[in-house]
Amino acid sequence: MSQFGKPRVRAGLREGEGPGSRLLAYFPDAAMGNSAIQFLLMLGVRSDQLGVTTPSRMPRGQGMLLSIAAADPALLPKIEDHCRRQGAHIHRESRPSTEP
């Protein structure tokens, strides 16, 4: 098992999850990550589109990792900008198309 522990998967059908982009944001300070979550919800990011790795699951017990998807790709630059202003290190992840 990795240092992050066993992944937790929520059961259920995920609709509308076609190809697109996802931001991974690492916050060295979990308080800034919590602040970013509140802002993202106000922007219209659905809570089921946020993946959170809490400080208790981080290797040194501090910081926070957010995995963020947006139904509207036009929101991604706003999301990235806000997270950077909160001190996050950003990585963009592209999901390949599942269509033939």
Secondary structure, DSSP 8 states (H G I E B T S, - for coil): --TT-S-----S--TT--SEEEEEEEESSHHHHHHHHHHHHHHT--GGGEEEE-GGGSTTS--EEEEEE-SSGGGHHHHHHHHHHTT-EEEEEEE-----
